[in-house]
């Protein structure tokens, strides 16, 4: 069975209540579509790579400050199930097991990553007493 080719991804930018193509390539996606014709659009936010980098940096900073884990990977393996960021598997004996969900850019959309990162930073504060310096400043300003 051959693998189905992935559909191209086009970028549009919101302006008020309309979407405008980001580049000429994206505009070409509209070739052959008449004015007023309905089209199907899948709305997905682009992933913020800085947020993913910030997550891993926050874990390392927490380890450096508290010594709570041997590595950021170990701390991550604890965090995902602890904040219920898991996929559930049903074993043959009927037991349900949660396995950590992926946070990579292909399998985790931006709104999910935002919620996960917020839950992770709350857990770090609650269970390890670690608050990132920028979060600490926000808390004092409030």
C-alpha positions as CSV (number, residue, x, y, z in Angstrom):
1,X,0.0,0.0,0.0
2,X,1.5,3.3,-1.0
3,X,1.6,6.2,1.3
4,X,-0.7,9.0,0.4
5,X,1.0,12.3,-0.5
6,X,0.5,15.1,2.0
7,X,-1.6,18.0,0.9
8,X,0.3,21.3,0.5
9,X,-0.1,23.8,3.3
10,X,-1.1,27.3,2.5
11,X,-0.8,30.2,4.9
12,X,-3.5,32.9,5.2
13,X,-3.4,35.9,7.7
14,X,-6.5,37.1,9.4
15,X,-7.5,40.7,8.7
16,X,-10.7,41.6,10.5
17,X,-13.2,39.0,9.4
18,X,-11.4,37.9,6.2
19,X,-8.3,35.8,5.4
20,X,-5.6,37.0,3.0
21,X,-2.9,34.9,1.4
22,X,0.5,35.4,3.0
23,X,2.5,35.0,-0.1
24,X,2.1,34.6,-3.9
25,X,2.3,30.8,-3.5
26,X,-0.6,30.9,-1.1
27,X,-2.6,33.1,-3.5
28,X,-2.1,30.5,-6.3
29,X,-4.1,28.1,-4.1
30,X,-7.1,30.1,-5.1
31,X,-6.6,29.8,-8.8
32,X,-9.7,28.2,-10.4
33,X,-12.0,29.2,-7.5
34,X,-14.6,31.7,-8.6
35,X,-15.5,34.8,-6.5
36,X,-18.3,33.9,-4.1
37,X,-17.6,30.2,-4.4
38,X,-17.6,28.2,-1.1
39,X,-14.4,26.5,-0.2
40,X,-13.4,24.2,2.6
41,X,-10.9,25.6,5.1
42,X,-9.2,23.8,8.0
43,X,-8.3,26.3,10.6
44,X,-5.0,25.5,12.4
45,X,-2.6,27.8,14.1
46,X,1.0,27.5,13.3
47,X,3.1,26.1,16.1
48,X,5.2,28.5,18.0
49,X,8.6,26.8,18.1
50,X,9.8,29.3,20.7
51,X,7.1,27.8,23.1
52,X,8.5,24.3,22.6
53,X,12.0,25.5,23.2
54,X,10.9,27.4,26.3
55,X,9.3,24.2,27.7
56,X,12.5,22.3,27.5
57,X,14.5,25.3,28.8
58,X,12.1,25.6,31.7
59,X,12.6,22.0,32.6
60,X,16.4,22.4,32.6
61,X,16.1,25.6,34.7
62,X,13.9,23.8,37.2
63,X,16.4,20.9,37.5
64,X,19.3,23.4,37.8
65,X,17.4,25.3,40.6
66,X,16.0,22.3,42.5
67,X,17.9,19.1,41.6
68,X,14.5,17.4,41.2
69,X,15.4,15.1,38.3
70,X,18.5,13.6,36.6
71,X,17.5,15.1,33.2
72,X,14.9,17.2,31.5
73,X,13.7,14.0,29.7
74,X,13.1,12.3,33.0
75,X,11.2,15.3,34.3
76,X,9.2,15.5,31.1
77,X,8.3,11.8,31.5
78,X,6.9,12.6,34.9
79,X,5.1,15.8,33.9
80,X,3.0,14.6,30.9
81,X,1.1,11.9,32.8
82,X,0.9,14.1,36.0
83,X,-1.0,16.8,34.1
84,X,-3.0,14.1,32.2
85,X,-1.5,14.9,28.8
86,X,-1.8,11.3,27.8
87,X,-3.3,8.9,25.2
88,X,-5.2,6.1,26.8
89,X,-4.5,2.4,25.9
90,X,-6.8,-0.5,26.8
91,X,-4.8,-3.6,27.7
92,X,-6.1,-7.1,27.0
93,X,-7.0,-7.5,30.7
94,X,-9.2,-4.4,30.5
95,X,-6.9,-2.1,32.4
96,X,-6.5,1.4,31.0
97,X,-3.0,2.9,30.8
98,X,-2.1,6.5,30.0
99,X,1.0,7.0,27.9
100,X,2.5,10.4,27.3
101,X,1.2,12.3,24.3
102,X,3.6,13.8,21.8
103,X,4.3,17.5,22.0
104,X,6.1,17.7,18.6
105,X,4.8,20.1,15.9
106,X,3.1,17.3,13.8
107,X,1.0,15.8,16.6
108,X,0.3,18.6,19.0
109,X,-1.5,21.8,17.9
110,X,-0.7,25.2,19.3
111,X,-3.8,25.6,21.6
112,X,-3.0,22.1,23.1
113,X,0.6,23.1,23.6
114,X,-0.4,26.4,25.3
115,X,-2.6,24.5,27.8
116,X,0.0,21.8,28.4
117,X,2.8,24.3,29.0
118,X,0.6,26.3,31.5
119,X,-0.3,23.0,33.3
120,X,3.4,22.0,33.4
121,X,4.5,25.3,34.8
122,X,1.8,25.1,37.5
123,X,2.9,21.6,38.4
124,X,6.6,22.7,38.6
125,X,5.5,25.5,41.0
126,X,3.2,23.3,43.1
127,X,5.3,20.1,43.4
128,X,8.9,21.4,43.1
129,X,8.6,25.1,44.2
130,X,10.0,26.3,40.9
131,X,8.6,29.4,39.4
132,X,10.4,30.7,36.2
133,X,11.8,34.2,36.7
134,X,9.5,35.8,34.1
135,X,6.5,34.1,35.8
136,X,7.6,35.5,39.2
137,X,7.7,39.0,37.8
138,X,4.2,38.6,36.4
139,X,3.0,37.5,39.9
140,X,4.5,40.5,41.6
141,X,3.0,42.9,39.1
142,X,-0.5,41.5,39.5
